Amino acid sequence: MKKYLFLVICFAVLGISQAKAQAAKVALQHDGNVTLFNADELQKALDASVDGDIIYLNEGEFKGGVTISKKVSVIGAGENTMINGKITIAINGSLSDRILDGLVTNNSIVVSGNTNGLNIRKCRFHSISFSGSIENAFIDRCYQDYTGSSGRFYLNSNIKSLNVVNSKIADVYGEVDNVANAVFINCNVNAASYQNDAVATFINCIIRNWNSSFYESSYFTNCYMYESINTVNERNCKYGTFNWGTDYEFTGNTNLLGTDGTQIGIYGGTTPFTLVPSVPIVKSYDLKVDTSNKKLNVNISVESK
């Protein structure tokens, strides 16, 4: 907590806090020291980082087309932190902390490295794909928000183990004959209405537009679905028509509880869907200069969820 408060104080002093955001800034934290970069220097900050560093982004737009090749965490201030361009995660080896948290890209996330322990949390993106070998990956409270060729949640045989929890998925998609070890828990999932042969397990999910090529191999437990797919791989599922909002959220009421006793879909489970950052964010601040005592008095109000 101290390192987060130290950083938000830095942002407040510089006049770039949540409450009074001005120019977007990149803050690289290394060994208790903070180096600031401009919004178009995110890749420069990544290049200057070393394993274990944290890069903070305040609200604003940041130049994208960036590659993360070191074991660092890039943490934004929520849905108003926008990276304009593709994010490539080209890290090899085991990871012990989240890579992305609390930010948006208007493009795709591409995981090209061979990773163990990939963690992406509270992010919004058009598409995500995995071209490297992925083990013990975790997608937590995220929103994949586009459909069609420009936006998909790609499942393929590079995925050895992946858990997706409390996330909105606009277009889950798989190429022919892949066997993906992916599990979706408490997610709202819209499936591609075209060729789609990926394999996954769905638990406590709300599912729309399921394509018949998934029927024989995917597993469904305590899900609410648009229609029965008449397969032996369904367990305690219910079916019926329902409204599906433009934000890929179910707008009806199923009165259906999941395997853990909470409601199915993104607002059930132990971590209900939200894109509000987990780290403290500045809600308000006041700066006063005490010229007689040569002091800078800082009063900061922070909030975290």
C-alpha beads as a LAMMPS data file, in Angstrom:
LAMMPS data file: protein, C-alpha beads

305 atoms
304 bonds

1 atom types
1 bond types

-500.0 500.0 xlo xhi
-500.0 500.0 ylo yhi
-500.0 500.0 zlo zhi

Masses

1 110.0

Atoms # bond

1 1 1 0.000 0.000 0.000
2 1 1 2.837 2.437 0.789
3 1 1 4.294 2.233 -2.692
4 1 1 0.873 3.000 -4.227
5 1 1 0.318 5.997 -1.943
6 1 1 3.811 7.256 -2.693
7 1 1 3.020 7.176 -6.382
8 1 1 -0.373 8.881 -6.158
9 1 1 1.248 11.650 -4.105
10 1 1 3.696 12.131 -6.958
11 1 1 0.808 12.349 -9.429
12 1 1 -1.061 14.803 -7.213
13 1 1 1.925 17.109 -6.792
14 1 1 2.402 17.145 -10.545
15 1 1 -1.261 17.985 -11.123
16 1 1 -2.093 14.759 -12.998
17 1 1 -4.347 12.980 -10.549
18 1 1 -7.673 11.343 -11.169
19 1 1 -9.542 14.371 -9.881
20 1 1 -7.724 16.997 -11.944
21 1 1 -6.124 15.074 -14.764
22 1 1 -4.067 17.124 -17.165
23 1 1 -1.306 15.719 -19.369
24 1 1 -1.117 11.935 -19.451
25 1 1 2.089 10.661 -17.885
26 1 1 3.926 7.369 -17.580
27 1 1 5.538 6.698 -14.196
28 1 1 8.219 3.996 -13.957
29 1 1 8.771 2.845 -10.392
30 1 1 12.092 1.124 -9.693
31 1 1 13.520 0.464 -6.216
32 1 1 11.392 3.206 -4.662
33 1 1 12.352 5.789 -7.265
34 1 1 9.941 7.175 -9.885
35 1 1 10.929 8.312 -13.376
36 1 1 8.325 10.168 -15.431
37 1 1 7.843 9.838 -19.196
38 1 1 5.462 11.572 -21.581
39 1 1 2.370 9.841 -22.954
40 1 1 4.105 9.055 -26.251
41 1 1 7.036 7.426 -24.439
42 1 1 5.395 4.293 -23.036
43 1 1 7.694 2.041 -25.063
44 1 1 10.675 4.075 -23.848
45 1 1 9.596 3.461 -20.253
46 1 1 9.182 -0.255 -20.958
47 1 1 12.653 -0.394 -22.500
48 1 1 14.109 1.367 -19.442
49 1 1 12.441 -1.018 -16.986
50 1 1 13.840 -4.185 -15.455
51 1 1 12.090 -7.300 -14.157
52 1 1 9.958 -6.478 -11.117
53 1 1 9.348 -2.814 -11.938
54 1 1 5.894 -1.236 -12.053
55 1 1 4.708 1.218 -14.707
56 1 1 1.747 3.395 -13.750
57 1 1 -0.453 5.251 -16.229
58 1 1 -2.848 7.980 -15.133
59 1 1 -5.985 8.880 -17.054
60 1 1 -5.365 9.912 -20.637
61 1 1 -4.237 8.532 -24.005
62 1 1 -0.938 6.789 -24.538
63 1 1 0.838 5.918 -27.760
64 1 1 0.441 2.217 -28.421
65 1 1 2.055 -0.352 -30.624
66 1 1 4.092 -1.401 -27.577
67 1 1 5.895 -4.616 -26.722
68 1 1 6.274 -5.832 -23.140
69 1 1 9.326 -8.093 -23.043
70 1 1 10.218 -7.792 -19.338
71 1 1 8.451 -9.063 -16.244
72 1 1 6.863 -5.750 -15.289
73 1 1 3.350 -4.661 -14.341
74 1 1 1.582 -1.962 -16.364
75 1 1 -1.199 -0.491 -14.202
76 1 1 -3.709 2.093 -15.361
77 1 1 -6.364 4.192 -13.644
78 1 1 -9.347 2.398 -15.211
79 1 1 -11.445 2.851 -18.346
80 1 1 -10.108 6.366 -18.951
81 1 1 -6.574 5.061 -19.368
82 1 1 -6.372 4.381 -23.109
83 1 1 -3.470 2.819 -25.007
84 1 1 -3.885 3.603 -28.685
85 1 1 -2.473 0.549 -30.400
86 1 1 -1.675 -3.118 -30.075
87 1 1 -0.101 -4.501 -26.907
88 1 1 2.279 -7.416 -27.490
89 1 1 3.310 -9.479 -24.459
90 1 1 6.572 -11.132 -25.502
91 1 1 7.719 -12.456 -22.146
92 1 1 9.176 -15.940 -21.716
93 1 1 9.240 -17.824 -18.425
94 1 1 7.282 -17.811 -15.188
95 1 1 5.456 -14.712 -13.991
96 1 1 4.646 -13.854 -10.379
97 1 1 2.587 -10.673 -10.795
98 1 1 -0.041 -9.259 -13.162
99 1 1 1.138 -7.880 -16.469
100 1 1 -1.798 -5.576 -17.277
101 1 1 -4.314 -4.068 -14.865
102 1 1 -6.936 -1.333 -15.135
103 1 1 -6.530 -0.075 -18.679
104 1 1 -8.061 -0.073 -22.162
105 1 1 -6.601 -0.637 -25.604
106 1 1 -8.499 0.247 -28.765
107 1 1 -6.657 -2.602 -30.458
108 1 1 -5.626 -6.137 -29.584
109 1 1 -3.552 -7.950 -26.990
110 1 1 -1.200 -10.527 -28.503
111 1 1 0.610 -12.949 -26.192
112 1 1 3.603 -14.137 -28.183
113 1 1 5.884 -15.388 -25.412
114 1 1 5.960 -18.812 -23.757
115 1 1 4.629 -17.912 -20.337
116 1 1 3.608 -19.575 -17.102
117 1 1 1.362 -17.492 -14.859
118 1 1 0.131 -14.797 -17.244
119 1 1 -2.290 -12.481 -15.398
120 1 1 -4.417 -9.788 -17.077
121 1 1 -6.919 -8.005 -14.841
122 1 1 -9.696 -5.422 -15.318
123 1 1 -8.748 -4.571 -18.889
124 1 1 -10.815 -3.842 -21.967
125 1 1 -9.604 -4.830 -25.434
126 1 1 -10.897 -5.599 -28.931
127 1 1 -9.299 -9.034 -29.209
128 1 1 -6.815 -11.351 -27.543
129 1 1 -4.761 -14.135 -29.096
130 1 1 -2.057 -16.536 -28.001
131 1 1 0.798 -17.422 -30.335
132 1 1 3.112 -18.664 -27.589
133 1 1 2.682 -21.577 -25.210
134 1 1 0.415 -20.496 -22.350
135 1 1 0.256 -22.255 -18.972
136 1 1 -1.597 -21.265 -15.793
137 1 1 -2.951 -18.095 -17.396
138 1 1 -5.613 -15.982 -15.694
139 1 1 -7.943 -13.436 -17.309
140 1 1 -9.791 -11.675 -14.493
141 1 1 -12.771 -9.281 -14.874
142 1 1 -11.930 -8.230 -18.404
143 1 1 -14.023 -7.149 -21.376
144 1 1 -13.334 -8.327 -24.927
145 1 1 -15.637 -5.932 -26.719
146 1 1 -15.587 -6.468 -30.509
147 1 1 -17.019 -9.181 -32.749
148 1 1 -15.950 -10.495 -36.126
149 1 1 -12.468 -10.594 -37.640
150 1 1 -11.431 -7.351 -35.902
151 1 1 -12.321 -8.598 -32.434
152 1 1 -12.211 -12.127 -31.073
153 1 1 -11.196 -14.103 -28.025
154 1 1 -9.081 -16.697 -29.804
155 1 1 -8.792 -20.193 -28.361
156 1 1 -6.170 -22.475 -29.827
157 1 1 -3.827 -25.345 -29.065
158 1 1 -1.144 -23.006 -27.672
159 1 1 -3.272 -22.709 -24.540
160 1 1 -2.270 -25.404 -22.054
161 1 1 -4.246 -23.995 -19.118
162 1 1 -6.306 -20.797 -18.943
163 1 1 -8.970 -19.626 -16.498
164 1 1 -11.245 -16.727 -17.476
165 1 1 -13.387 -15.384 -14.618
166 1 1 -16.200 -12.799 -14.402
167 1 1 -15.435 -11.457 -17.867
168 1 1 -17.553 -10.230 -20.789
169 1 1 -16.609 -12.028 -23.999
170 1 1 -18.133 -10.569 -27.171
171 1 1 -16.830 -13.242 -29.544
172 1 1 -15.181 -16.475 -28.425
173 1 1 -13.624 -18.133 -31.429
174 1 1 -11.452 -21.139 -32.259
175 1 1 -9.761 -22.461 -35.310
176 1 1 -10.468 -25.926 -36.726
177 1 1 -9.393 -28.987 -34.717
178 1 1 -7.817 -27.087 -31.820
179 1 1 -8.058 -28.498 -28.307
180 1 1 -7.921 -25.546 -25.892
181 1 1 -7.599 -26.165 -22.158
182 1 1 -9.674 -23.115 -21.314
183 1 1 -12.208 -22.745 -18.494
184 1 1 -14.705 -19.866 -18.343
185 1 1 -16.289 -19.251 -14.927
186 1 1 -19.070 -16.692 -14.282
187 1 1 -18.675 -15.148 -17.713
188 1 1 -21.114 -13.693 -20.247
189 1 1 -20.121 -15.288 -23.539
190 1 1 -21.237 -14.571 -27.067
191 1 1 -20.041 -17.291 -29.437
192 1 1 -19.083 -16.745 -33.049
193 1 1 -21.878 -17.554 -35.469
194 1 1 -19.442 -18.884 -38.065
195 1 1 -16.935 -21.742 -38.158
196 1 1 -15.858 -22.348 -34.606
197 1 1 -14.209 -25.574 -33.458
198 1 1 -12.420 -24.593 -30.253
199 1 1 -12.998 -26.614 -27.093
200 1 1 -13.608 -25.137 -23.653
201 1 1 -15.391 -25.659 -20.334
202 1 1 -18.073 -23.228 -19.161
203 1 1 -19.268 -23.042 -15.542
204 1 1 -21.955 -20.655 -14.214
205 1 1 -21.947 -18.757 -17.512
206 1 1 -24.587 -17.001 -19.613
207 1 1 -24.126 -18.035 -23.235
208 1 1 -25.562 -16.699 -26.483
209 1 1 -25.319 -17.720 -30.158
210 1 1 -23.678 -21.068 -29.647
211 1 1 -22.414 -22.659 -32.850
212 1 1 -23.111 -26.341 -33.433
213 1 1 -19.459 -27.206 -34.010
214 1 1 -18.856 -26.689 -30.266
215 1 1 -21.572 -29.073 -29.218
216 1 1 -19.821 -32.404 -28.997
217 1 1 -16.639 -31.475 -27.123
218 1 1 -17.245 -28.436 -24.914
219 1 1 -18.603 -28.844 -21.378
220 1 1 -21.348 -26.743 -19.792
221 1 1 -22.241 -26.738 -16.074
222 1 1 -24.948 -24.551 -14.482
223 1 1 -25.137 -22.325 -17.547
224 1 1 -28.068 -20.392 -18.970
225 1 1 -28.178 -20.770 -22.733
226 1 1 -30.212 -19.493 -25.618
227 1 1 -31.230 -23.008 -26.541
228 1 1 -30.448 -26.572 -25.583
229 1 1 -27.581 -28.041 -27.549
230 1 1 -28.713 -31.585 -26.708
231 1 1 -25.342 -32.966 -25.735
232 1 1 -24.239 -35.277 -22.947
233 1 1 -21.758 -32.598 -21.898
234 1 1 -24.428 -30.369 -20.346
235 1 1 -24.937 -30.428 -16.560
236 1 1 -27.827 -28.591 -14.855
237 1 1 -28.186 -26.035 -17.636
238 1 1 -31.305 -24.028 -18.407
239 1 1 -32.453 -22.585 -21.717
240 1 1 -34.614 -19.816 -23.077
241 1 1 -34.707 -16.581 -25.009
242 1 1 -33.375 -13.457 -23.360
243 1 1 -32.265 -9.915 -24.082
244 1 1 -28.581 -9.339 -24.770
245 1 1 -27.505 -5.698 -24.495
246 1 1 -25.087 -3.891 -26.765
247 1 1 -22.607 -4.022 -23.897
248 1 1 -22.757 -7.854 -24.044
249 1 1 -24.693 -8.115 -20.833
250 1 1 -27.710 -10.265 -20.114
251 1 1 -30.618 -7.994 -19.224
252 1 1 -33.124 -10.543 -17.923
253 1 1 -33.491 -12.438 -14.664
254 1 1 -32.859 -16.181 -14.665
255 1 1 -33.203 -16.757 -10.894
256 1 1 -30.434 -19.251 -11.441
257 1 1 -27.708 -19.921 -8.906
258 1 1 -24.314 -21.273 -9.783
259 1 1 -22.353 -24.099 -8.214
260 1 1 -21.145 -21.731 -5.468
261 1 1 -24.622 -20.474 -4.514
262 1 1 -24.205 -17.051 -6.142
263 1 1 -25.911 -15.889 -9.333
264 1 1 -24.601 -17.054 -12.662
265 1 1 -22.920 -14.632 -15.044
266 1 1 -20.432 -11.852 -14.517
267 1 1 -21.882 -10.516 -11.248
268 1 1 -21.738 -13.829 -9.412
269 1 1 -18.857 -15.630 -7.756
270 1 1 -16.334 -14.071 -5.376
271 1 1 -15.052 -11.410 -7.783
272 1 1 -18.025 -9.715 -9.542
273 1 1 -17.238 -7.897 -12.771
274 1 1 -15.916 -4.346 -12.500
275 1 1 -13.299 -2.300 -14.328
276 1 1 -12.639 -0.032 -11.340
277 1 1 -8.909 -0.260 -10.520
278 1 1 -7.746 -2.316 -7.562
279 1 1 -4.998 0.126 -6.600
280 1 1 -5.746 3.371 -4.748
281 1 1 -6.736 6.259 -7.013
282 1 1 -6.801 9.929 -6.125
283 1 1 -10.337 11.291 -5.722
284 1 1 -9.351 14.776 -4.562
285 1 1 -6.337 16.662 -3.323
286 1 1 -5.283 20.035 -1.983
287 1 1 -1.812 21.534 -2.173
288 1 1 -0.718 24.456 0.002
289 1 1 2.697 26.048 0.213
290 1 1 3.794 27.113 3.687
291 1 1 6.377 29.761 2.762
292 1 1 7.240 30.659 6.358
293 1 1 8.199 27.077 7.228
294 1 1 9.269 26.143 3.679
295 1 1 6.861 23.215 3.528
296 1 1 4.453 21.789 0.981
297 1 1 1.276 20.566 2.675
298 1 1 -0.517 17.837 0.743
299 1 1 -4.044 16.610 1.609
300 1 1 -5.077 13.641 -0.516
301 1 1 -8.284 11.560 -0.596
302 1 1 -7.850 8.130 -2.178
303 1 1 -10.221 5.263 -2.966
304 1 1 -9.664 1.658 -3.945
305 1 1 -11.865 -1.359 -4.655

Bonds

1 1 1 2
2 1 2 3
3 1 3 4
4 1 4 5
5 1 5 6
6 1 6 7
7 1 7 8
8 1 8 9
9 1 9 10
10 1 10 11
11 1 11 12
12 1 12 13
13 1 13 14
14 1 14 15
15 1 15 16
16 1 16 17
17 1 17 18
18 1 18 19
19 1 19 20
20 1 20 21
21 1 21 22
22 1 22 23
23 1 23 24
24 1 24 25
25 1 25 26
26 1 26 27
27 1 27 28
28 1 28 29
29 1 29 30
30 1 30 31
31 1 31 32
32 1 32 33
33 1 33 34
34 1 34 35
35 1 35 36
36 1 36 37
37 1 37 38
38 1 38 39
39 1 39 40
40 1 40 41
41 1 41 42
42 1 42 43
43 1 43 44
44 1 44 45
45 1 45 46
46 1 46 47
47 1 47 48
48 1 48 49
49 1 49 50
50 1 50 51
51 1 51 52
52 1 52 53
53 1 53 54
54 1 54 55
55 1 55 56
56 1 56 57
57 1 57 58
58 1 58 59
59 1 59 60
60 1 60 61
61 1 61 62
62 1 62 63
63 1 63 64
64 1 64 65
65 1 65 66
66 1 66 67
67 1 67 68
68 1 68 69
69 1 69 70
70 1 70 71
71 1 71 72
72 1 72 73
73 1 73 74
74 1 74 75
75 1 75 76
76 1 76 77
77 1 77 78
78 1 78 79
79 1 79 80
80 1 80 81
81 1 81 82
82 1 82 83
83 1 83 84
84 1 84 85
85 1 85 86
86 1 86 87
87 1 87 88
88 1 88 89
89 1 89 90
90 1 90 91
91 1 91 92
92 1 92 93
93 1 93 94
94 1 94 95
95 1 95 96
96 1 96 97
97 1 97 98
98 1 98 99
99 1 99 100
100 1 100 101
101 1 101 102
102 1 102 103
103 1 103 104
104 1 104 105
105 1 105 106
106 1 106 107
107 1 107 108
108 1 108 109
109 1 109 110
110 1 110 111
111 1 111 112
112 1 112 113
113 1 113 114
114 1 114 115
115 1 115 116
116 1 116 117
117 1 117 118
118 1 118 119
119 1 119 120
120 1 120 121
121 1 121 122
122 1 122 123
123 1 123 124
124 1 124 125
125 1 125 126
126 1 126 127
127 1 127 128
128 1 128 129
129 1 129 130
130 1 130 131
131 1 131 132
132 1 132 133
133 1 133 134
134 1 134 135
135 1 135 136
136 1 136 137
137 1 137 138
138 1 138 139
139 1 139 140
140 1 140 141
141 1 141 142
142 1 142 143
143 1 143 144
144 1 144 145
145 1 145 146
146 1 146 147
147 1 147 148
148 1 148 149
149 1 149 150
150 1 150 151
151 1 151 152
152 1 152 153
153 1 153 154
154 1 154 155
155 1 155 156
156 1 156 157
157 1 157 158
158 1 158 159
159 1 159 160
160 1 160 161
161 1 161 162
162 1 162 163
163 1 163 164
164 1 164 165
165 1 165 166
166 1 166 167
167 1 167 168
168 1 168 169
169 1 169 170
170 1 170 171
171 1 171 172
172 1 172 173
173 1 173 174
174 1 174 175
175 1 175 176
176 1 176 177
177 1 177 178
178 1 178 179
179 1 179 180
180 1 180 181
181 1 181 182
182 1 182 183
183 1 183 184
184 1 184 185
185 1 185 186
186 1 186 187
187 1 187 188
188 1 188 189
189 1 189 190
190 1 190 191
191 1 191 192
192 1 192 193
193 1 193 194
194 1 194 195
195 1 195 196
196 1 196 197
197 1 197 198
198 1 198 199
199 1 199 200
200 1 200 201
201 1 201 202
202 1 202 203
203 1 203 204
204 1 204 205
205 1 205 206
206 1 206 207
207 1 207 208
208 1 208 209
209 1 209 210
210 1 210 211
211 1 211 212
212 1 212 213
213 1 213 214
214 1 214 215
215 1 215 216
216 1 216 217
217 1 217 218
218 1 218 219
219 1 219 220
220 1 220 221
221 1 221 222
222 1 222 223
223 1 223 224
224 1 224 225
225 1 225 226
226 1 226 227
227 1 227 228
228 1 228 229
229 1 229 230
230 1 230 231
231 1 231 232
232 1 232 233
233 1 233 234
234 1 234 235
235 1 235 236
236 1 236 237
237 1 237 238
238 1 238 239
239 1 239 240
240 1 240 241
241 1 241 242
242 1 242 243
243 1 243 244
244 1 244 245
245 1 245 246
246 1 246 247
247 1 247 248
248 1 248 249
249 1 249 250
250 1 250 251
251 1 251 252
252 1 252 253
253 1 253 254
254 1 254 255
255 1 255 256
256 1 256 257
257 1 257 258
258 1 258 259
259 1 259 260
260 1 260 261
261 1 261 262
262 1 262 263
263 1 263 264
264 1 264 265
265 1 265 266
266 1 266 267
267 1 267 268
268 1 268 269
269 1 269 270
270 1 270 271
271 1 271 272
272 1 272 273
273 1 273 274
274 1 274 275
275 1 275 276
276 1 276 277
277 1 277 278
278 1 278 279
279 1 279 280
280 1 280 281
281 1 281 282
282 1 282 283
283 1 283 284
284 1 284 285
285 1 285 286
286 1 286 287
287 1 287 288
288 1 288 289
289 1 289 290
290 1 290 291
291 1 291 292
292 1 292 293
293 1 293 294
294 1 294 295
295 1 295 296
296 1 296 297
297 1 297 298
298 1 298 299
299 1 299 300
300 1 300 301
301 1 301 302
302 1 302 303
303 1 303 304
304 1 304 305
